[in-house]
Amino acid sequence: MVRGSNAWEKAKVGATIENLVSLINEATGQASLRHNHIVSIHDVTIDGWLVMELANRGSQTVCGERSLAWCHKVELLLQAATGVNHMHSQVPPLIYCDLKPKNILVFNSGLQGFCVEVNDVGQTFHVTKSKSKTIRKRRGTLQYIAPESYHGKFLTPESDVFSFGAAMYQVVSGLQPYEQNMDAFRNAPLCRGNVR
């Protein structure tokens, strides 16, 4: 929903304590990441709405434009990588877990002087020194998550690099990863039993 120059995103808030914790984690996590290439959260309402900057378009929309110049695609990816790198530079490192073109937003109306910011940090978590406290549960969107996620192994900044590679493929080609063979991908031994 759009009001003025802010976007309002309804978080997944229901009767469960897990949804409330998820909302609080997303709002506080994203608000603490002050960076030019990470979307700013302005407020959270008691009804579960996140108030943030209003983007002109998502990168998925931009990626679908076949006429987008190579230099603009590279700049879009560099700016997104800068935001993710900022997350990885936190102490302890913050893992994004759901890096995909839909979560890369483009600000300003024209491509000249545009700014790219990553959004939707609700699935992020900090890598801890204690492996037992580092999250191993599969998180993210099927076409973009790293293989270690399917096997319940520890996620690292390198897991986000894999996801970024899949997002790069989509930005450059205009096609979603595995788009042609999604059924075969879902049934592959790597995914079997791990994909809903």
Backbone as JSON, one array per atom type, in Angstrom:
{
  "sequence": "MVRGSNAWEKAKVGATIENLVSLINEATGQASLRHNHIVSIHDVTIDGWLVMELANRGSQTVCGERSLAWCHKVELLLQAATGVNHMHSQVPPLIYCDLKPKNILVFNSGLQGFCVEVNDVGQTFHVTKSKSKTIRKRRGTLQYIAPESYHGKFLTPESDVFSFGAAMYQVVSGLQPYEQNMDAFRNAPLCRGNVR",
  "N": [[0.84, -1.15, 0.0], [0.49, 2.28, -0.7], [1.2, 5.42, 0.64], [1.56, 8.71, 0.3], [4.98, 9.44, 0.28], [5.81, 7.09, 1.32], [5.94, 3.53, 1.73], [3.75, 0.99, 2.72], [3.9, -2.02, 4.25], [2.25, -4.95, 4.88], [2.95, -7.0, 7.46], [3.36, -10.52, 8.21], [1.25, -11.07, 10.39], [-0.4, -12.75, 12.84], [-2.27, -14.73, 15.07], [-0.25, -16.07, 16.32], [2.62, -16.38, 18.43], [5.04, -16.68, 17.17], [4.73, -15.28, 14.75], [4.51, -12.66, 15.69], [7.03, -12.33, 16.9], [8.58, -12.6, 14.6], [7.81, -10.29, 13.18], [8.76, -8.27, 14.92], [11.51, -8.89, 14.91], [12.13, -8.47, 12.18], [11.54, -5.72, 11.87], [13.21, -4.44, 13.84], [15.7, -5.44, 13.09], [16.02, -4.53, 10.43], [15.8, -1.79, 10.85], [18.1, -1.3, 12.32], [20.13, -1.5, 10.51], [21.58, 0.76, 9.11], [22.18, 2.04, 6.09], [23.12, 3.1, 2.8], [22.26, 1.33, 0.83], [20.35, -0.35, 1.85], [16.99, -0.76, 2.59], [15.24, 1.66, 4.49], [13.44, 1.42, 7.52], [10.73, 3.18, 8.69], [8.72, 3.12, 10.6], [6.63, 1.06, 12.7], [3.42, -0.21, 12.88], [0.84, -0.83, 15.33], [-0.87, -2.62, 14.27], [0.63, -4.25, 12.73], [1.89, -3.28, 10.41], [4.62, -2.38, 8.38], [6.35, 0.56, 7.9], [8.02, 2.04, 5.33], [10.57, 3.3, 3.06], [9.43, 4.42, -0.15], [9.67, 2.63, -3.03], [10.37, 3.04, -6.53], [10.35, 0.95, -8.34], [10.69, -2.63, -8.42], [13.58, -4.77, -8.72], [12.92, -6.95, -10.18], [11.03, -6.11, -12.0], [12.58, -4.3, -13.44], [14.49, -6.09, -14.38], [13.05, -7.52, -16.26], [12.98, -5.93, -18.44], [14.16, -6.06, -21.5], [15.63, -4.23, -22.88], [17.3, -2.99, -21.13], [20.31, -1.47, -20.46], [23.61, -2.91, -20.43], [25.46, -1.66, -18.69], [23.73, -0.54, -16.79], [22.6, -2.81, -15.65], [24.86, -3.91, -14.44], [25.48, -1.87, -12.6], [23.17, -1.92, -10.99], [23.45, -4.47, -9.82], [25.92, -4.14, -8.48], [25.29, -2.19, -6.56], [23.34, -3.55, -5.05], [24.93, -5.64, -4.1], [26.65, -4.19, -2.48], [24.95, -3.44, -0.37], [24.34, -5.99, 0.71], [26.92, -6.79, 1.4], [27.41, -5.0, 3.47], [25.72, -6.06, 5.41], [27.01, -8.5, 5.84], [29.34, -7.56, 6.96], [28.81, -6.96, 9.56], [29.29, -7.5, 13.09], [28.54, -10.12, 15.05], [28.63, -11.6, 11.67], [25.83, -10.94, 9.54], [23.47, -12.94, 8.05], [21.65, -12.98, 5.07], [19.7, -14.7, 3.8], [17.36, -14.66, 2.1], [17.87, -13.64, -0.44], [17.0, -12.31, -3.43], [15.8, -11.19, -6.66], [13.27, -9.95, -6.26], [13.51, -8.81, -3.77], [15.19, -6.72, -4.11], [15.16, -3.42, -4.47], [14.41, -0.62, -6.59], [15.09, 2.77, -6.61], [14.12, 6.11, -7.46], [12.95, 7.68, -10.43], [13.97, 7.51, -13.11], [16.47, 5.57, -14.84], [18.89, 6.8, -14.87], [21.06, 7.79, -12.46], [19.89, 6.18, -10.5], [19.06, 4.43, -7.43], [19.75, 1.52, -5.67], [18.35, -0.67, -3.29], [18.42, -3.2, -0.81], [15.84, -5.22, 0.6], [13.42, -6.53, 2.95], [14.37, -8.1, 5.32], [13.55, -10.05, 7.05], [14.2, -12.76, 7.42], [16.8, -12.87, 8.17], [19.77, -13.66, 10.08], [22.22, -13.73, 12.72], [25.51, -15.03, 12.44], [26.87, -17.17, 14.73], [29.53, -17.82, 17.11], [29.22, -20.19, 18.35], [28.38, -23.08, 16.95], [26.1, -24.52, 17.5], [24.17, -22.64, 17.96], [23.78, -21.34, 15.63], [21.59, -20.85, 13.01], [20.13, -23.54, 11.21], [17.97, -24.26, 9.82], [16.15, -24.58, 6.78], [15.84, -21.75, 4.81], [14.43, -19.15, 2.81], [13.88, -18.64, -0.76], [13.07, -21.1, -3.06], [14.41, -21.22, -5.73], [16.67, -19.71, -5.26], [18.16, -20.37, -3.01], [21.07, -21.63, -1.28], [22.81, -24.79, -1.78], [23.65, -26.02, 0.69], [21.68, -25.35, 2.42], [19.57, -27.05, 1.92], [20.4, -29.39, 3.08], [20.46, -29.0, 5.77], [22.75, -27.87, 6.77], [25.13, -25.53, 8.2], [24.51, -22.13, 7.57], [26.25, -19.55, 5.86], [28.01, -16.45, 5.09], [28.78, -17.07, 2.5], [26.67, -18.59, 1.59], [24.78, -16.66, 0.99], [26.17, -15.52, -1.14], [25.92, -17.48, -3.1], [23.14, -17.29, -3.52], [23.06, -14.68, -4.46], [24.38, -15.03, -6.86], [22.46, -16.51, -8.29], [20.48, -14.55, -8.43], [21.88, -12.68, -9.96], [22.01, -14.06, -12.38], [19.32, -13.92, -13.15], [18.98, -11.13, -13.42], [20.77, -10.57, -15.52], [19.98, -12.34, -17.63], [17.22, -12.17, -17.72], [15.61, -14.25, -17.14], [14.12, -16.51, -14.78], [15.99, -18.42, -12.39], [16.32, -21.85, -13.12], [13.89, -21.87, -14.42], [13.03, -23.14, -16.8], [13.15, -25.82, -16.1], [11.71, -26.37, -13.7], [10.07, -28.34, -12.47], [11.69, -30.64, -12.66], [13.78, -29.72, -11.1], [12.56, -29.48, -8.57], [12.17, -32.17, -8.04], [14.68, -33.22, -7.87], [17.35, -35.1, -6.32], [18.7, -33.53, -4.44], [16.76, -31.7, -3.56], [14.55, -33.22, -2.9], [12.11, -34.09, -0.58], [12.63, -31.85, 0.88], [11.36, -29.66, -0.12], [8.47, -27.76, -0.34]],
  "CA": [[0.0, 0.0, 0.0], [1.3, 3.48, -0.81], [0.66, 6.65, 1.19], [2.59, 9.75, 0.17], [6.26, 8.92, -0.2], [6.14, 5.89, 2.09], [5.26, 2.29, 1.39], [3.28, 0.28, 3.91], [3.91, -3.46, 3.98], [1.61, -5.72, 5.94], [3.75, -8.16, 7.87], [2.57, -11.7, 8.49], [0.92, -11.05, 11.82], [-1.6, -13.48, 13.17], [-2.44, -14.99, 16.49], [0.86, -16.83, 16.89], [3.76, -15.66, 19.0], [6.1, -16.73, 16.17], [4.53, -14.19, 13.8], [4.83, -11.42, 16.39], [8.49, -12.29, 17.02], [9.1, -12.37, 13.25], [7.6, -8.87, 12.88], [9.69, -7.49, 15.74], [12.86, -9.14, 14.39], [12.31, -7.8, 10.89], [11.54, -4.27, 12.07], [14.41, -4.0, 14.57], [16.87, -5.8, 12.29], [16.16, -3.63, 9.28], [16.02, -0.43, 11.36], [19.47, -1.17, 12.83], [21.07, -1.56, 9.38], [21.62, 2.07, 8.44], [23.11, 1.97, 4.95], [22.52, 3.64, 1.58], [21.72, 0.29, -0.04], [19.4, -1.17, 2.6], [15.77, 0.03, 2.78], [15.02, 2.14, 5.85], [12.13, 1.27, 8.14], [10.4, 4.41, 9.4], [7.82, 2.9, 11.73], [5.85, -0.18, 12.74], [2.15, 0.08, 13.53], [0.38, -1.89, 16.23], [-1.6, -3.59, 13.44], [1.59, -5.09, 12.01], [2.35, -2.68, 9.16], [5.95, -1.8, 8.36], [6.37, 1.77, 7.09], [9.37, 2.15, 4.79], [10.72, 4.13, 1.87], [8.67, 4.0, -1.31], [10.51, 2.36, -4.21], [9.69, 3.23, -7.8], [10.16, -0.37, -8.95], [11.55, -3.72, -7.95], [14.54, -5.16, -9.76], [12.29, -7.94, -11.04], [10.44, -5.33, -13.08], [13.7, -3.79, -14.24], [15.14, -7.23, -15.05], [12.23, -7.97, -17.37], [13.18, -5.02, -19.56], [15.25, -6.57, -22.33], [16.41, -3.12, -23.41], [18.13, -2.41, -20.08], [21.71, -1.48, -20.88], [24.51, -3.73, -19.62], [26.03, -0.84, -17.62], [22.72, -0.37, -15.75], [22.5, -4.09, -14.96], [26.05, -4.03, -13.58], [25.32, -0.91, -11.5], [22.12, -2.47, -10.12], [24.04, -5.58, -9.06], [26.96, -3.62, -7.59], [24.65, -1.52, -5.43], [22.74, -4.59, -4.21], [26.04, -6.34, -3.44], [27.15, -3.31, -1.43], [24.04, -3.59, 0.77], [24.53, -7.31, 1.31], [28.23, -6.77, 2.02], [27.26, -4.3, 4.75], [25.15, -7.04, 6.35], [28.05, -9.48, 6.15], [30.42, -6.92, 7.71], [28.41, -6.79, 10.95], [29.96, -8.41, 14.02], [28.88, -11.17, 14.08], [28.04, -11.39, 10.35], [24.39, -11.12, 9.37], [23.17, -13.7, 6.83], [20.41, -12.48, 4.49], [18.83, -15.89, 3.65], [16.29, -14.61, 1.1], [18.33, -12.71, -1.47], [16.4, -12.58, -4.73], [15.47, -9.92, -7.31], [12.07, -9.34, -5.69], [13.91, -8.07, -2.57], [16.1, -5.65, -4.51], [14.27, -2.35, -4.91], [15.02, 0.46, -7.36], [14.56, 4.07, -6.25], [14.21, 7.2, -8.45], [12.09, 7.33, -11.57], [14.73, 7.12, -14.29], [17.64, 4.73, -14.53], [20.05, 7.67, -14.66], [21.12, 8.19, -11.06], [19.03, 5.36, -9.65], [19.65, 3.86, -6.22], [19.24, 0.18, -5.39], [18.4, -1.03, -1.88], [17.87, -4.51, -0.49], [14.69, -5.13, 1.47], [12.84, -7.77, 3.49], [15.41, -8.8, 6.08], [12.87, -10.82, 8.09], [14.76, -14.09, 7.63], [18.22, -12.76, 8.48], [20.23, -14.06, 11.41], [23.66, -13.56, 12.96], [26.34, -16.22, 12.58], [27.46, -17.15, 16.07], [30.72, -18.66, 17.27], [28.73, -21.51, 18.75], [27.66, -23.67, 15.82], [24.8, -25.02, 17.95], [23.22, -21.55, 17.99], [23.63, -20.82, 14.28], [20.39, -21.45, 12.41], [20.38, -24.47, 10.12], [16.69, -24.5, 9.15], [16.1, -24.05, 5.42], [15.17, -20.47, 4.69], [14.6, -18.52, 1.52], [13.05, -19.01, -1.9], [13.61, -22.31, -3.69], [15.37, -21.04, -6.84], [17.79, -18.86, -4.91], [18.89, -20.78, -1.8], [22.29, -22.41, -1.47], [22.64, -26.23, -1.56], [23.81, -26.42, 2.08], [20.42, -25.1, 3.1], [18.73, -28.24, 1.76], [20.93, -30.48, 3.89], [20.48, -28.61, 7.18], [24.09, -27.45, 7.18], [25.22, -24.16, 8.66], [24.54, -21.1, 6.54], [27.36, -18.62, 6.02], [27.92, -15.41, 4.06], [28.91, -17.71, 1.19], [25.32, -19.02, 1.18], [24.21, -15.49, 0.33], [26.87, -15.33, -2.41], [25.25, -18.39, -4.03], [21.84, -16.68, -3.84], [23.33, -13.51, -5.29], [24.69, -15.54, -8.2], [21.18, -16.83, -8.94], [19.84, -13.26, -8.73], [22.63, -12.11, -11.08], [21.57, -14.77, -13.58], [18.03, -13.38, -13.54], [19.16, -9.75, -13.88], [21.47, -10.57, -16.81], [19.26, -13.09, -18.66], [15.78, -11.89, -17.73], [14.92, -15.51, -16.85], [14.29, -17.0, -13.42], [16.81, -19.64, -12.33], [15.62, -23.14, -13.23], [12.55, -21.63, -14.95], [12.7, -24.13, -17.81], [13.12, -27.17, -15.54], [11.35, -26.25, -12.29], [9.59, -29.63, -11.96], [12.86, -31.5, -12.49], [14.53, -29.17, -9.97], [11.86, -29.86, -7.33], [12.28, -33.61, -7.83], [16.09, -33.61, -7.81], [17.71, -35.67, -5.01], [19.1, -32.45, -3.52], [15.59, -31.03, -3.03], [13.51, -34.17, -2.53], [11.81, -34.14, 0.84], [12.95, -30.56, 1.5], [10.65, -28.61, -0.8], [7.01, -27.85, -0.22]],
  "C": [[0.9, 1.23, 0.0], [0.53, 4.65, -0.21], [1.75, 7.69, 1.13], [3.86, 9.16, -0.39], [6.73, 7.71, 0.59], [5.37, 4.7, 1.56], [4.88, 1.61, 2.7], [3.19, -1.18, 3.55], [3.29, -4.17, 5.16], [2.46, -6.93, 6.24], [2.8, -9.32, 8.16], [2.29, -11.78, 9.99], [-0.4, -11.78, 11.99], [-1.62, -13.7, 14.66], [-1.21, -15.66, 17.13], [1.97, -15.92, 17.41], [4.91, -15.63, 18.0], [5.97, -15.58, 15.16], [4.85, -12.84, 14.43], [6.35, -11.26, 16.53], [9.11, -12.0, 15.67], [8.96, -10.9, 12.87], [8.59, -8.0, 13.64], [11.12, -7.66, 15.24], [13.1, -8.41, 13.08], [12.42, -6.3, 11.08], [12.82, -3.79, 12.76], [15.67, -4.3, 13.77], [17.08, -4.83, 11.15], [16.42, -2.2, 9.74], [17.46, -0.23, 11.83], [20.51, -1.14, 11.71], [21.03, -0.26, 8.59], [22.67, 2.03, 7.33], [22.39, 2.49, 3.71], [21.86, 2.59, 0.7], [20.91, -0.76, 0.71], [18.2, -0.29, 2.92], [15.61, 0.4, 4.25], [13.59, 1.89, 6.3], [11.87, 2.54, 8.94], [9.57, 4.15, 10.65], [7.2, 1.51, 11.6], [4.56, 0.16, 13.47], [1.75, -1.07, 14.43], [-0.42, -2.95, 15.49], [-0.68, -4.47, 12.62], [2.02, -4.57, 10.67], [3.74, -2.13, 9.34], [5.91, -0.59, 7.42], [7.81, 2.0, 6.65], [9.38, 3.08, 3.59], [9.91, 3.54, 0.72], [9.6, 3.84, -2.51], [9.69, 2.6, -5.47], [9.4, 1.89, -8.47], [11.06, -1.39, -8.25], [12.5, -4.11, -9.07], [13.94, -6.21, -10.67], [11.65, -7.25, -12.24], [11.52, -4.84, -14.01], [14.35, -4.92, -15.02], [14.37, -7.69, -16.27], [12.37, -7.08, -18.6], [14.4, -5.47, -20.37], [16.16, -5.45, -22.81], [17.32, -2.49, -22.35], [19.6, -2.57, -20.45], [22.56, -2.29, -19.9], [25.07, -2.92, -18.45], [25.04, -0.63, -16.48], [22.53, -1.68, -14.96], [23.67, -4.27, -13.99], [25.92, -3.1, -12.38], [24.27, -1.39, -10.51], [22.69, -3.57, -9.23], [25.11, -5.1, -8.07], [26.34, -2.95, -6.36], [24.0, -2.54, -4.49], [23.83, -5.34, -3.44], [26.62, -5.5, -2.31], [26.27, -3.4, -0.18], [24.23, -4.91, 1.48], [25.9, -7.39, 2.01], [28.19, -6.06, 3.37], [26.69, -5.24, 5.8], [26.21, -8.04, 6.78], [29.18, -8.88, 6.99], [30.05, -6.65, 9.17], [29.18, -7.79, 11.81], [28.93, -8.85, 15.06], [28.17, -10.93, 12.75], [26.54, -11.7, 10.34], [24.16, -11.81, 8.03], [21.77, -13.31, 6.34], [19.35, -13.58, 4.35], [17.75, -15.83, 2.59], [16.63, -13.59, 0.02], [17.8, -13.16, -2.82], [16.01, -11.25, -5.35], [14.25, -9.21, -6.72], [12.42, -8.49, -4.46], [14.97, -7.02, -2.85], [15.24, -4.56, -5.14], [15.04, -1.23, -5.59], [14.3, 1.77, -7.02], [14.94, 5.1, -7.31], [13.55, 6.75, -9.74], [12.86, 6.87, -12.8], [15.9, 6.26, -13.9], [18.9, 5.57, -14.38], [20.03, 8.11, -13.2], [20.23, 7.39, -10.14], [19.8, 4.84, -8.44], [18.96, 2.52, -5.95], [19.4, -0.11, -3.91], [17.79, -2.41, -1.68], [16.82, -4.35, 0.61], [14.33, -6.5, 2.01], [13.9, -8.61, 4.2], [14.81, -9.67, 7.18], [13.45, -12.19, 8.36], [16.24, -14.05, 8.0], [18.53, -13.28, 9.88], [21.73, -13.85, 11.5], [24.33, -14.92, 13.04], [27.0, -16.12, 13.95], [28.7, -18.03, 16.1], [30.33, -20.07, 17.65], [27.89, -22.06, 17.61], [26.26, -24.15, 16.24], [23.75, -23.92, 17.96], [23.04, -20.89, 16.63], [22.49, -21.59, 13.61], [20.77, -22.35, 11.24], [19.1, -24.75, 9.35], [16.7, -23.86, 7.77], [15.26, -22.8, 5.38], [15.38, -19.95, 3.28], [13.67, -19.07, 0.47], [13.78, -20.06, -2.72], [14.69, -22.05, -4.73], [16.64, -20.32, -6.44], [18.62, -19.36, -3.73], [20.05, -21.71, -2.13], [22.06, -23.89, -1.15], [22.77, -26.65, -0.1], [22.53, -26.23, 2.88], [19.5, -26.33, 3.03], [19.15, -29.38, 2.69], [21.01, -30.14, 5.38], [21.86, -28.24, 7.67], [24.07, -25.98, 7.56], [25.27, -23.21, 7.47], [25.61, -20.08, 6.89], [27.16, -17.46, 5.03], [28.05, -15.98, 2.65], [27.57, -18.24, 0.68], [24.61, -17.88, 0.48], [24.87, -15.22, -1.01], [26.25, -16.24, -3.47], [23.93, -17.78, -4.48], [22.02, -15.47, -4.74], [23.67, -13.92, -6.71], [23.42, -15.89, -8.97], [20.43, -15.56, -9.31], [20.54, -12.58, -9.91], [22.19, -12.75, -12.4], [20.26, -14.16, -14.08], [18.16, -11.95, -14.07], [19.77, -9.73, -15.29], [20.63, -11.21, -17.91], [17.8, -12.71, -18.79], [14.95, -13.12, -17.43], [15.13, -15.88, -15.38], [15.17, -18.24, -13.44], [15.91, -20.88, -12.36], [14.22, -23.01, -13.82], [12.12, -22.72, -15.93], [12.5, -25.52, -17.23], [12.7, -27.18, -14.08], [10.84, -27.58, -11.71], [10.74, -30.59, -11.72], [13.68, -31.03, -11.29], [13.89, -29.58, -8.65], [12.04, -31.34, -7.0], [13.72, -34.11, -7.76], [16.41, -34.15, -6.42], [18.1, -34.6, -3.99], [17.88, -31.84, -2.83], [14.56, -32.0, -2.44], [13.34, -34.24, -1.01], [12.07, -32.83, 1.57], [12.17, -29.42, 0.91], [9.16, -28.83, -0.66], [6.36, -27.46, -1.51]]
}
